[in-house]
Amino acid sequence: MEPKKLVEVMNILLVGATCGVSMAHVVPMLRPFLKYGKTLDKGDALPTYVGVYVPKRWFLHFYQLHVALSCMNFFLVWVVGEKGWNDLHVLTLFNLLQSSRRLYECNNVSKFSAHAKMHLTHYLVGLFFYSAINIYPLCWALEGDGHRVPFTRIILASLVFAVAYNDQMMNHWLLSRQKKYFLPKERLFTVVVCPHYLDEIVIYLSFLIVRPGLAYLVVSAWVITNLSISANQSWMFYLKQGDIKQNHYRVIPFIY
């Protein structure tokens, strides 16, 4: 398949995944597909013929795949590719930095319960997403479709990325220090339940700043939709156990 066609296929599949997650959130009988880890109560478990669950610690596989593909793309763009600065240099660097940190955190910071599960569809969609965000720059590199980016836009995107990157690192560290399934009382956790999800959203918006267009609009829409739904599940969990108040926001301060 030609790289340009593959980008179009990735766009369609990500739009489909976004619609699928939205539908599962709206239709009560489909909501258990979305629940994982602490939000997956025993009463939510699906029947065995559709309820195929895998360990939540398999999140590690997402970032192992992400790092492998990011390294390949980084080498292709920075070492083998044509000389001259373009948006692909920034995108592949961002991907490599984010994937490397998340892999380190999954191995050394995050504490996965031995009993925490996620549905197989969640796992497969995760593998697809981390493949897709590396397939985009790979296809553009193979097509020689790198765009020169104004220096001011690179600075803006880098600042947005750096702030969210650092904040997410600190938030994951705070979560790892908490007693099981209790919310930290520091930083943005005092305002929103999932500031680490907000950081993730902002990180991928920085990609959109680097390369405006349909591809990263679709990526951003997926990230915002998926993490907003996950944040809502976490909000309900913490509200039920009395760890937050009703006016605590889910993921975006003063909005949602």
N, C-alpha and C positions, 0 to 999 in steps of 0.2 A: 504494500500500500504506500502511495506517495505521502511524504511527510505532511503536505498541506491537507490532504484528505484525512490523515490520522488526527490532526488538530481538530478538524470539524467533528470527527467521531467522538473525540474526548469531550468536546463541548456538549454534544447531544447526550452522551452518557451521564455527564455531571448534572445537566439540567434534569434528566430523568431521575437521578439519585435524589436531587433536591426535592422534586415533586413527590417521590416515593416516601421520603422521610416526613414531609409535610402531611401527606395523607395518613401515614401511620400515627402521627400525632393527633390528628383530628378524629380518626375513627377509633373509638374506645377498644374494640376487640383486637386492634393492631398495635396498640401502645406497648404491650409487653415486649415486642420486637426491639423497642428502643431502649429498654431499661437494662442497666448493667451495673455490676459492682454493688455499692451500698444501696442503690435505688431499686434493685431487683429483689423484691420480697418473695418469699416462698409461694405466696398466693398468686404471684404474677407469672410464675413459670408456665410456659406453654406446654400443651400435650406432647408426649414423646415423639409423635409422628411429624411435628414441626418444630419442637423445642430442642434443637440441637445446640448445646452450649459448649463453649471452650473457655479455658482459664483467662481471666482478665489480664494476667501477667503476659499474655501473648501480645499485648500492646507493644512489647519489645520488638516484635517482628516488623511492625510498621516502620520503626526507626532504623532497624538493621537494613531493610530494603531502601529506605530513604537515603541513608548514608552511602550505600553502594551505588545507587543511581546518581546521587549528587556528586560523588567523587568522579564517576565516569564523565558526567557532563562538564565538571570543572576542568578536567584534563583536556577534554575535547575543545573547549572554548578558550582556555587560557594558554594551553601548551601547543595544541595542534592547529587551532583555528587561525584565521587571518589576523594579522597584527592591526592594531587600532582599537580604540575604546568604543564599546557599544553597550546597549542595554543587556545583552546576554552575559557579559562579564559580571554585571551587578546581580542579575537574577541567579546565576549559578553560585555566586559567592554567598548570597543570602540563604539559598537552599542548603549549602554545605554547612554554614554556621548554625542554622536552626536544627538541621538533622543531627549534627554532631552533639550539640548540647542536649537535645531530647534523648538521644541514645545514652549519653552519660547519665542523665537524670533517671532514666528507667532502670539502669544497672546499679546506680549508687545512691540515689536520693529517694525516689518513690518507694512506698511500702505497699506491695500488693498482698492482699489477704490470700491465703491458700484456698479459701472457699469462694472468692469473688469470681463471678462468671460474666460472660457476655454472649449474646446470641451469635451463631455462626454468620448470619448475614451482616451483622455489625463488623465482624472480623474481616469478611471478604470485601465489604465496601471500604474499610480502612486501607486495606492493601491496594485497592483500586485507586483511591484518592492519592496516596503517596507515590504511586506509579505515575498518575496523570500529571501531577505538578512537576515531575521531572521529564515526562514525555514532551510537554510543551517546549521548553528550551532546547531539548534534543532535536526536535523537528525543525525548529527555527535555525538551529546551528547547521543542520544538514542541508537546509535550503539556502544557507547564506543570508538569512533574513534577520540580521542584526541591525538595530536602528541606533543612530547616534542620539545621545540624550543630552539636553542642555545641562550644564554643570549645576545650575541652581536646583534643577529637579533631582539630580543625583544626591545633592546635599540634603534636600528635604526628605527624600525617601530614606536615606541613610539615618537621619536623625529620628524619624518615625520608627524605623526598624530597631535602632539601637535602644530607644527608650522602652519600647514594648518588649524587646528581647531581655533586657536587664530586669524589667519589672516581673516578667513571667518567671525568670530564674529565681528571684527573691520569693515570689508567691509559692512556687513549688517547694522551695526550701522550708517556708513557714508551714505548709501543709504537712510536710514530712515530720515535723517536730510535734505535731498535735497528737493528742490521744485519739484513738481510733474513731473516725467519723465525727469529730467535733471541729467546728469552724474556728480558724484563728480570729483573734480580736485586735488585729493590727492592720496597718496599711489600708488598702481599698476593701479588705474583707469587712470593715466596719460599715461599708456602704452597699456593696454587692456581694452576693454569695460566691460568684465565680469570676474574680478578677483575672485569673489565669486564662479563662476563656476569652475575656475582653482583650487581653494581650495577644492571643492567637489571632483574633479577628483583625486587630490593628497591624500585626505582622504581615498578614496577607494583603491588607490594603496598601501596604508599602510596595508590594509587588505591582499593584495596579498603578501606583504613582510612577514607577519606573517604566512600565509598558502599558499605557492605557489601551483598552480594546476589549473585545468580546471575551477572550480567553480568561483574563483575570477578573472580569466582571462575573463570569460564571463561577470561577473559583471562590470569589468573595461571597457570592450569593449562597453557595454550598456551605461555606464555613460559618457564615452568620446564621443561616437556618439551622444547621445541625447543632451548633454550640448553644444557640438560644433555647432549643428544645431540651438539650441536656442540662442546661442551667436551670430551666424550669423544674425538671425532675429533682435536681439537687435542692432547689428552693423548697419544694414540697416536703422533701425528706427532712431538712433542717427545721422547717416550721412544725412538722409533726412531732419532732423530738424536743421542741421548745428551745432550740438554740438560736433562733432569730425571731424578730417581730414581723408582723404582717406587712409593714412598710419598708422592709428590707428589699432592695432591688435584686434582680436576678443576675444580670450581666452588664447592662449599660446604665451607669449612674443617672438617676433622675429621669430615666426614660423607660427602661424595662428591667 
